[in-house]
């Protein structure tokens, strides 16, 4: 089987696995390098492979699941759970705690182990990637409790962006909600949401985050979901907010004009 630059037909294997809802593209690449993926009976050695139409793709000895219509769920992630499929240290993950009736899904972005709130789940890796891109222009909205005295003018300075320990963070909208004796609640809006961004930026201002709740991701809100609750969004919500329609002919979601 030719795994070379001349092979251009079909989609990249990582995209095929992600679209099937097995994993993210990045994780798919790791699976391929680990020798877990075969195409037409031959084990792949590199992610640089385009899958021809009609090819047989097998992962861990099992054929890809039948392509399903893209679906999306809102999930209220509790603190104490990792947003990953497995943890070498044996810590609990969100996927271990999801109801049994939920099919194999992947998360749209992540929340760290100590954070809680809205996490979107989908059975479609391509859809997840589309929703994660900053190009969507979607804000990630949080309510954050911090230990310390909050000064609004310091929060306002974040609107120009800030660099912390050599990492530059895009403009952040932050508004003081309530200041108590030792703690304060702050409303924060982000466009990107880099790893532990809020915790690092608040620490930069001398504030220690002791609770972090994501309340919205773009047009999707946590609403009245309680910790651990999952609720599927209607297909209409995908059409209206993502411009998604499903083409049964080729098994892929497409954007509406």
Phi and psi in degrees as GROMACS dihedral restraints (atoms count N, CA, C in turn):
[ dihedral_restraints ]
;  ai    aj    ak    al  type     phi  dphi    fc
    3     4     5     6     1   -83.3    20    10
    4     5     6     7     1   106.7    20    10
    6     7     8     9     1   -99.6    20    10
    7     8     9    10     1    78.6    20    10
    9    10    11    12     1  -143.0    20    10
   10    11    12    13     1   176.1    20    10
   12    13    14    15     1   -67.8    20    10
   13    14    15    16     1   -16.0    20    10
   15    16    17    18     1   -78.0    20    10
   16    17    18    19     1   -17.5    20    10
   18    19    20    21     1   -82.7    20    10
   19    20    21    22     1   110.7    20    10
   21    22    23    24     1  -122.9    20    10
   22    23    24    25     1   -14.8    20    10
   24    25    26    27     1   -77.6    20    10
   25    26    27    28     1   149.1    20    10
   27    28    29    30     1    81.0    20    10
   28    29    30    31     1   173.6    20    10
   30    31    32    33     1   -90.3    20    10
   31    32    33    34     1   154.7    20    10
   33    34    35    36     1   -59.9    20    10
   34    35    36    37     1   146.2    20    10
   36    37    38    39     1   -61.3    20    10
   37    38    39    40     1   -37.2    20    10
   39    40    41    42     1   -63.4    20    10
   40    41    42    43     1   -37.4    20    10
   42    43    44    45     1   -67.0    20    10
   43    44    45    46     1   -38.8    20    10
   45    46    47    48     1   -62.7    20    10
   46    47    48    49     1   -44.7    20    10
   48    49    50    51     1   -66.3    20    10
   49    50    51    52     1   -41.1    20    10
   51    52    53    54     1   -65.5    20    10
   52    53    54    55     1   -41.8    20    10
   54    55    56    57     1   -63.4    20    10
   55    56    57    58     1   -28.8    20    10
   57    58    59    60     1   -76.2    20    10
   58    59    60    61     1    -5.4    20    10
   60    61    62    63     1    80.9    20    10
   61    62    63    64     1    14.2    20    10
   63    64    65    66     1   -77.2    20    10
   64    65    66    67     1   -34.5    20    10
   66    67    68    69     1  -173.3    20    10
   67    68    69    70     1   176.7    20    10
   69    70    71    72     1   -78.7    20    10
   70    71    72    73     1   167.0    20    10
   72    73    74    75     1   -62.2    20    10
   73    74    75    76     1   -40.9    20    10
   75    76    77    78     1   -62.8    20    10
   76    77    78    79     1   -42.9    20    10
   78    79    80    81     1   -68.0    20    10
   79    80    81    82     1   -35.9    20    10
   81    82    83    84     1   -59.0    20    10
   82    83    84    85     1   -41.0    20    10
   84    85    86    87     1   -61.4    20    10
   85    86    87    88     1   -38.6    20    10
   87    88    89    90     1   -65.9    20    10
   88    89    90    91     1   -39.7    20    10
   90    91    92    93     1   -62.1    20    10
   91    92    93    94     1   -40.9    20    10
   93    94    95    96     1   -64.0    20    10
   94    95    96    97     1   -46.7    20    10
   96    97    98    99     1   -64.9    20    10
   97    98    99   100     1   -25.0    20    10
   99   100   101   102     1   -83.4    20    10
  100   101   102   103     1     0.1    20    10
  102   103   104   105     1    78.5    20    10
  103   104   105   106     1    23.8    20    10
  105   106   107   108     1   -91.8    20    10
  106   107   108   109     1    -5.2    20    10
  108   109   110   111     1  -119.1    20    10
  109   110   111   112     1   133.4    20    10
  111   112   113   114     1  -124.6    20    10
  112   113   114   115     1   144.9    20    10
  114   115   116   117     1  -126.3    20    10
  115   116   117   118     1   123.3    20    10
  117   118   119   120     1    51.8    20    10
  118   119   120   121     1    40.3    20    10
  120   121   122   123     1    84.8    20    10
  121   122   123   124     1    -3.1    20    10
  123   124   125   126     1  -111.4    20    10
  124   125   126   127     1   132.4    20    10
  126   127   128   129     1   -73.2    20    10
  127   128   129   130     1   129.9    20    10
  129   130   131   132     1   -78.0    20    10
  130   131   132   133     1   145.5    20    10
  132   133   134   135     1  -111.1    20    10
  133   134   135   136     1   -11.4    20    10
  135   136   137   138     1  -147.2    20    10
  136   137   138   139     1   146.2    20    10
  138   139   140   141     1   -70.8    20    10
  139   140   141   142     1   -12.4    20    10
  141   142   143   144     1   -78.8    20    10
  142   143   144   145     1    66.7    20    10
  144   145   146   147     1  -142.5    20    10
  145   146   147   148     1   130.3    20    10
  147   148   149   150     1   -99.4    20    10
  148   149   150   151     1   129.9    20    10
  150   151   152   153     1   -85.1    20    10
  151   152   153   154     1   118.6    20    10
  153   154   155   156     1   -65.5    20    10
  154   155   156   157     1   152.5    20    10
  156   157   158   159     1   -58.1    20    10
  157   158   159   160     1   134.5    20    10
  159   160   161   162     1    82.4    20    10
  160   161   162   163     1     2.2    20    10
  162   163   164   165     1   -70.7    20    10
  163   164   165   166     1   151.6    20    10
  165   166   167   168     1   -90.8    20    10
  166   167   168   169     1   119.7    20    10
  168   169   170   171     1  -112.7    20    10
  169   170   171   172     1   128.1    20    10
  171   172   173   174     1  -127.5    20    10
  172   173   174   175     1   134.5    20    10
  174   175   176   177     1  -123.0    20    10
  175   176   177   178     1   123.4    20    10
  177   178   179   180     1    53.6    20    10
  178   179   180   181     1    37.2    20    10
  180   181   182   183     1    82.0    20    10
  181   182   183   184     1     1.7    20    10
  183   184   185   186     1  -119.2    20    10
  184   185   186   187     1   137.1    20    10
  186   187   188   189     1   -67.0    20    10
  187   188   189   190     1   156.7    20    10
  189   190   191   192     1   -59.6    20    10
  190   191   192   193     1   143.0    20    10
  192   193   194   195     1   -66.1    20    10
  193   194   195   196     1   154.7    20    10
  195   196   197   198     1   -59.3    20    10
  196   197   198   199     1   134.1    20    10
  198   199   200   201     1   -60.6    20    10
  199   200   201   202     1   129.2    20    10
  201   202   203   204     1  -111.4    20    10
  202   203   204   205     1   160.2    20    10
  204   205   206   207     1   -62.9    20    10
  205   206   207   208     1   138.6    20    10
  207   208   209   210     1   -57.5    20    10
  208   209   210   211     1   136.2    20    10
  210   211   212   213     1  -133.1    20    10
  211   212   213   214     1   156.8    20    10
  213   214   215   216     1  -141.6    20    10
  214   215   216   217     1   136.3    20    10
  216   217   218   219     1  -124.3    20    10
  217   218   219   220     1   147.3    20    10
  219   220   221   222     1   -95.1    20    10
  220   221   222   223     1   135.3    20    10
  222   223   224   225     1  -134.4    20    10
  223   224   225   226     1   131.5    20    10
  225   226   227   228     1   -92.0    20    10
  226   227   228   229     1    97.7    20    10
  228   229   230   231     1   -71.5    20    10
  229   230   231   232     1   126.7    20    10
  231   232   233   234     1   -80.0    20    10
  232   233   234   235     1   157.5    20    10
  234   235   236   237     1   -67.7    20    10
  235   236   237   238     1   156.2    20    10
  237   238   239   240     1    94.0    20    10
  238   239   240   241     1     0.1    20    10
  240   241   242   243     1  -117.7    20    10
  241   242   243   244     1   141.4    20    10
  243   244   245   246     1   -86.8    20    10
  244   245   246   247     1   145.5    20    10
  246   247   248   249     1   -94.5    20    10
  247   248   249   250     1    74.8    20    10
  249   250   251   252     1  -157.3    20    10
  250   251   252   253     1   161.2    20    10
  252   253   254   255     1   -76.1    20    10
  253   254   255   256     1   -31.9    20    10
  255   256   257   258     1  -155.3    20    10
  256   257   258   259     1   153.6    20    10
  258   259   260   261     1  -127.8    20    10
  259   260   261   262     1   125.3    20    10
  261   262   263   264     1   -57.9    20    10
  262   263   264   265     1   -26.1    20    10
  264   265   266   267     1   -88.7    20    10
  265   266   267   268     1    -1.2    20    10
  267   268   269   270     1    78.6    20    10
  268   269   270   271     1    15.9    20    10
  270   271   272   273     1   -75.0    20    10
  271   272   273   274     1   151.3    20    10
  273   274   275   276     1   -67.8    20    10
  274   275   276   277     1   147.6    20    10
  276   277   278   279     1  -119.6    20    10
  277   278   279   280     1   162.6    20    10
  279   280   281   282     1   -63.4    20    10
  280   281   282   283     1   -34.4    20    10
  282   283   284   285     1   -70.4    20    10
  283   284   285   286     1   -24.2    20    10
  285   286   287   288     1   -74.7    20    10
  286   287   288   289     1   -21.4    20    10
  288   289   290   291     1  -103.9    20    10
  289   290   291   292     1    -4.3    20    10
  291   292   293   294     1   -69.7    20    10
  292   293   294   295     1   149.2    20    10
  294   295   296   297     1   -57.1    20    10
  295   296   297   298     1   148.7    20    10
  297   298   299   300     1   -62.1    20    10
  298   299   300   301     1   -28.1    20    10
  300   301   302   303     1   -75.5    20    10
  301   302   303   304     1   -10.5    20    10
  303   304   305   306     1   -77.1    20    10
  304   305   306   307     1   126.4    20    10
  306   307   308   309     1   -70.8    20    10
  307   308   309   310     1  -178.0    20    10
  309   310   311   312     1   -61.6    20    10
  310   311   312   313     1   126.1    20    10
  312   313   314   315     1  -135.1    20    10
  313   314   315   316     1   164.9    20    10
  315   316   317   318     1  -126.3    20    10
  316   317   318   319     1   158.4    20    10
  318   319   320   321     1   -90.5    20    10
  319   320   321   322     1   151.1    20    10
  321   322   323   324     1   -91.4    20    10
  322   323   324   325     1   100.6    20    10
  324   325   326   327     1    72.2    20    10
  325   326   327   328     1  -163.6    20    10
  327   328   329   330     1  -142.0    20    10
  328   329   330   331     1   162.5    20    10
  330   331   332   333     1  -127.3    20    10
  331   332   333   334     1   136.6    20    10
  333   334   335   336     1   -70.6    20    10
  334   335   336   337     1   170.8    20    10
  336   337   338   339     1   -59.0    20    10
  337   338   339   340     1   -32.7    20    10
  339   340   341   342     1   -91.4    20    10
  340   341   342   343     1    -5.1    20    10
  342   343   344   345     1   -93.7    20    10
  343   344   345   346     1   160.7    20    10
  345   346   347   348     1  -138.7    20    10
  346   347   348   349     1   176.6    20    10
  348   349   350   351     1   111.9    20    10
  349   350   351   352     1  -157.4    20    10
  351   352   353   354     1   -69.6    20    10
  352   353   354   355     1   125.5    20    10
  354   355   356   357     1  -131.9    20    10
  355   356   357   358     1   126.5    20    10
  357   358   359   360     1   -89.3    20    10
  358   359   360   361     1   139.8    20    10
  360   361   362   363     1  -124.4    20    10
  361   362   363   364     1   143.0    20    10
  363   364   365   366     1  -144.2    20    10
  364   365   366   367     1   157.3    20    10
  366   367   368   369     1   -93.0    20    10
  367   368   369   370     1     7.0    20    10
  369   370   371   372     1  -126.3    20    10
  370   371   372   373     1   112.9    20    10
  372   373   374   375     1   -64.9    20    10
  373   374   375   376     1   -36.5    20    10
  375   376   377   378     1   -65.2    20    10
  376   377   378   379     1   -40.5    20    10
  378   379   380   381     1   -64.4    20    10
  379   380   381   382     1   -41.0    20    10
  381   382   383   384     1   -60.2    20    10
  382   383   384   385     1   -44.2    20    10
  384   385   386   387     1   -63.6    20    10
  385   386   387   388     1   -42.1    20    10
  387   388   389   390     1   -58.7    20    10
  388   389   390   391     1   -41.5    20    10
  390   391   392   393     1   -75.1    20    10
  391   392   393   394     1   -22.5    20    10
  393   394   395   396     1   -81.8    20    10
  394   395   396   397     1   -22.6    20    10
  396   397   398   399     1   -67.0    20    10
  397   398   399   400     1   135.2    20    10
  399   400   401   402     1   -58.2    20    10
  400   401   402   403     1   -22.4    20    10
  402   403   404   405     1   -60.2    20    10
  403   404   405   406     1   -20.8    20    10
  405   406   407   408     1   -64.5    20    10
  406   407   408   409     1   -24.7    20    10
  408   409   410   411     1    74.4    20    10
  409   410   411   412     1    15.0    20    10
  411   412   413   414     1   -82.4    20    10
  412   413   414   415     1   136.8    20    10
  414   415   416   417     1   -88.5    20    10
  415   416   417   418     1   143.3    20    10
  417   418   419   420     1  -100.7    20    10
  418   419   420   421     1   120.3    20    10
  420   421   422   423     1  -107.3    20    10
  421   422   423   424     1   135.4    20    10
  423   424   425   426     1  -132.9    20    10
  424   425   426   427     1   151.3    20    10
  426   427   428   429     1  -112.3    20    10
  427   428   429   430     1   127.3    20    10
  429   430   431   432     1  -127.8    20    10
  430   431   432   433     1   128.3    20    10
  432   433   434   435     1   -99.7    20    10
  433   434   435   436     1   127.8    20    10
  435   436   437   438     1  -123.6    20    10
  436   437   438   439     1   151.6    20    10
  438   439   440   441     1   -95.2    20    10
  439   440   441   442     1   122.9    20    10
  441   442   443   444     1   133.1    20    10
  442   443   444   445     1   176.8    20    10
  444   445   446   447     1   -95.7    20    10
  445   446   447   448     1   121.2    20    10
  447   448   449   450     1   -91.4    20    10
  448   449   450   451     1   134.7    20    10
  450   451   452   453     1  -116.1    20    10
  451   452   453   454     1   120.1    20    10
  453   454   455   456     1   -60.0    20    10
  454   455   456   457     1   -35.4    20    10
  456   457   458   459     1   -64.9    20    10
  457   458   459   460     1   -29.6    20    10
  459   460   461   462     1   -71.5    20    10
  460   461   462   463     1   -37.8    20    10
  462   463   464   465     1   -64.8    20    10
  463   464   465   466     1   -39.7    20    10
  465   466   467   468     1   -62.1    20    10
  466   467   468   469     1   -31.5    20    10
  468   469   470   471     1   -65.2    20    10
  469   470   471   472     1   -20.3    20    10
  471   472   473   474     1   -71.7    20    10
  472   473   474   475     1   -15.1    20    10
  474   475   476   477     1   -67.2    20    10
  475   476   477   478     1   -15.2    20    10
  477   478   479   480     1   -91.7    20    10
  478   479   480   481     1    -0.9    20    10
  480   481   482   483     1    87.6    20    10
  481   482   483   484     1   161.5    20    10
  483   484   485   486     1  -152.0    20    10
  484   485   486   487     1   146.9    20    10
  486   487   488   489     1  -111.8    20    10
  487   488   489   490     1   125.5    20    10
  489   490   491   492     1  -127.1    20    10
  490   491   492   493     1   122.0    20    10
  492   493   494   495     1    51.6    20    10
  493   494   495   496     1    41.7    20    10
  495   496   497   498     1    82.0    20    10
  496   497   498   499     1    -0.9    20    10
  498   499   500   501     1  -106.2    20    10
  499   500   501   502     1   125.0    20    10
  501   502   503   504     1   -92.1    20    10
  502   503   504   505     1   131.5    20    10
  504   505   506   507     1  -110.8    20    10
  505   506   507   508     1   135.9    20    10
  507   508   509   510     1   -64.7    20    10
  508   509   510   511     1   167.7    20    10
  510   511   512   513     1   -50.8    20    10
  511   512   513   514     1   138.8    20    10
  513   514   515   516     1  -123.3    20    10
  514   515   516   517     1   131.9    20    10
  516   517   518   519     1   -95.0    20    10
  517   518   519   520     1   123.7    20    10
  519   520   521   522     1  -138.6    20    10
  520   521   522   523     1   135.0    20    10
  522   523   524   525     1  -136.7    20    10
  523   524   525   526     1   128.1    20    10
  525   526   527   528     1   -67.3    20    10
  526   527   528   529     1   127.3    20    10
  528   529   530   531     1   -94.8    20    10
  529   530   531   532     1   -48.2    20    10
  531   532   533   534     1  -158.5    20    10
  532   533   534   535     1   134.8    20    10
  534   535   536   537     1  -115.4    20    10
  535   536   537   538     1   121.3    20    10
  537   538   539   540     1  -101.2    20    10
  538   539   540   541     1  -169.2    20    10
  540   541   542   543     1   -60.0    20    10
  541   542   543   544     1   -49.0    20    10
  543   544   545   546     1  -113.5    20    10
  544   545   546   547     1   -22.6    20    10
  546   547   548   549     1  -125.7    20    10
  547   548   549   550     1   162.5    20    10
  549   550   551   552     1  -143.0    20    10
  550   551   552   553     1   152.1    20    10
  552   553   554   555     1  -104.4    20    10
  553   554   555   556     1   133.4    20    10
  555   556   557   558     1  -127.6    20    10
  556   557   558   559     1   135.3    20    10
  558   559   560   561     1   -93.2    20    10
  559   560   561   562     1   127.8    20    10
  561   562   563   564     1  -130.3    20    10
  562   563   564   565     1   134.2    20    10
  564   565   566   567     1  -119.0    20    10
  565   566   567   568     1   131.8    20    10
  567   568   569   570     1  -123.9    20    10
  568   569   570   571     1   156.4    20    10
  570   571   572   573     1  -101.5    20    10
  571   572   573   574     1   -30.4    20    10
  573   574   575   576     1  -107.4    20    10
  574   575   576   577     1   -62.6    20    10
  576   577   578   579     1    81.5    20    10
  577   578   579   580     1    62.8    20    10
  579   580   581   582     1   -70.3    20    10
  580   581   582   583     1   167.3    20    10
  582   583   584   585     1   -53.8    20    10
  583   584   585   586     1   119.5    20    10
  585   586   587   588     1    56.1    20    10
  586   587   588   589     1    30.6    20    10
  588   589   590   591     1   -58.4    20    10
  589   590   591   592     1   -50.8    20    10
  591   592   593   594     1   -63.0    20    10
  592   593   594   595     1   -44.3    20    10
  594   595   596   597     1   -61.4    20    10
  595   596   597   598     1   -41.4    20    10
  597   598   599   600     1   -70.6    20    10
  598   599   600   601     1   -40.2    20    10
  600   601   602   603     1   -69.2    20    10
  601   602   603   604     1   -41.8    20    10
  603   604   605   606     1   -64.0    20    10
  604   605   606   607     1   -40.2    20    10
  606   607   608   609     1   -61.5    20    10
  607   608   609   610     1   -36.9    20    10
  609   610   611   612     1   -60.3    20    10
  610   611   612   613     1   -30.1    20    10
  612   613   614   615     1   -90.7    20    10
  613   614   615   616     1     5.4    20    10
  615   616   617   618     1    81.8    20    10
  616   617   618   619     1    21.6    20    10
  618   619   620   621     1  -117.5    20    10
  619   620   621   622     1   133.6    20    10
  621   622   623   624     1  -103.9    20    10
  622   623   624   625     1   122.0    20    10
  624   625   626   627     1   -74.3    20    10
  625   626   627   628     1   125.6    20    10
  627   628   629   630     1  -118.8    20    10
  628   629   630   631     1    -1.0    20    10
  630   631   632   633     1  -160.1    20    10
  631   632   633   634     1   135.2    20    10
  633   634   635   636     1  -138.6    20    10
  634   635   636   637     1   120.7    20    10
  636   637   638   639     1  -125.1    20    10
  637   638   639   640     1   122.5    20    10
  639   640   641   642     1   -86.0    20    10
  640   641   642   643     1   124.9    20    10
  642   643   644   645     1  -105.9    20    10
  643   644   645   646     1   -16.4    20    10
  645   646   647   648     1  -157.2    20    10
  646   647   648   649     1   149.9    20    10
  648   649   650   651     1  -133.6    20    10
  649   650   651   652     1   101.6    20    10
  651   652   653   654     1    61.0    20    10
  652   653   654   655     1  -131.0    20    10
  654   655   656   657     1   -80.4    20    10
  655   656   657   658     1    -2.7    20    10
  657   658   659   660     1  -101.3    20    10
  658   659   660   661     1   129.9    20    10
  660   661   662   663     1  -117.5    20    10
  661   662   663   664     1   155.1    20    10
  663   664   665   666     1   -71.4    20    10
  664   665   666   667     1   -26.5    20    10
  666   667   668   669     1    57.6    20    10
  667   668   669   670     1  -133.0    20    10
  669   670   671   672     1  -101.6    20    10
  670   671   672   673     1    16.8    20    10
  672   673   674   675     1   -60.5    20    10
  673   674   675   676     1   134.1    20    10
  675   676   677   678     1   -93.6    20    10
  676   677   678   679     1   164.9    20    10
  678   679   680   681     1   -52.5    20    10
  679   680   681   682     1   129.4    20    10
  681   682   683   684     1    87.1    20    10
  682   683   684   685     1    -8.6    20    10
  684   685   686   687     1   -81.0    20    10
  685   686   687   688     1   142.8    20    10
  687   688   689   690     1  -124.2    20    10
  688   689   690   691     1   136.8    20    10
  690   691   692   693     1  -140.1    20    10
  691   692   693   694     1   126.9    20    10
  693   694   695   696     1   -77.1    20    10
  694   695   696   697     1   141.1    20    10
  696   697   698   699     1   -86.8    20    10
  697   698   699   700     1   142.4    20    10
  699   700   701   702     1   -67.0    20    10
  700   701   702   703     1   154.8    20    10
  702   703   704   705     1   -55.9    20    10
  703   704   705   706     1   -32.4    20    10
  705   706   707   708     1   -57.8    20    10
  706   707   708   709     1   -36.3    20    10
  708   709   710   711     1   -66.1    20    10
  709   710   711   712     1   -35.4    20    10
  711   712   713   714     1   -67.9    20    10
  712   713   714   715     1   -40.7    20    10
  714   715   716   717     1   -65.5    20    10
  715   716   717   718     1   -45.2    20    10
  717   718   719   720     1   -74.4    20    10
  718   719   720   721     1   -37.0    20    10
  720   721   722   723     1   -99.1    20    10
  721   722   723   724     1   -20.2    20    10
  723   724   725   726     1  -122.8    20    10
  724   725   726   727     1    -6.0    20    10
  726   727   728   729     1    63.6    20    10
  727   728   729   730     1    37.3    20    10
  729   730   731   732     1  -102.1    20    10
  730   731   732   733     1   130.6    20    10
  732   733   734   735     1  -129.6    20    10
  733   734   735   736     1   154.3    20    10
  735   736   737   738     1  -106.0    20    10
  736   737   738   739     1   126.0    20    10
  738   739   740   741     1   -96.8    20    10
  739   740   741   742     1   106.7    20    10
  741   742   743   744     1   -69.2    20    10
  742   743   744   745     1   -19.6    20    10
  744   745   746   747     1   -67.6    20    10
  745   746   747   748     1   -42.0    20    10
  747   748   749   750     1  -113.9    20    10
  748   749   750   751     1     2.9    20    10
  750   751   752   753     1    68.3    20    10
  751   752   753   754     1    29.9    20    10
  753   754   755   756     1  -131.4    20    10
  754   755   756   757     1   151.0    20    10
  756   757   758   759     1   -80.9    20    10
  757   758   759   760     1   151.0    20    10
  759   760   761   762     1  -131.6    20    10
  760   761   762   763     1   154.3    20    10
  762   763   764   765     1   -86.2    20    10
  763   764   765   766     1   136.4    20    10
  765   766   767   768     1   -73.8    20    10
  766   767   768   769     1   150.7    20    10
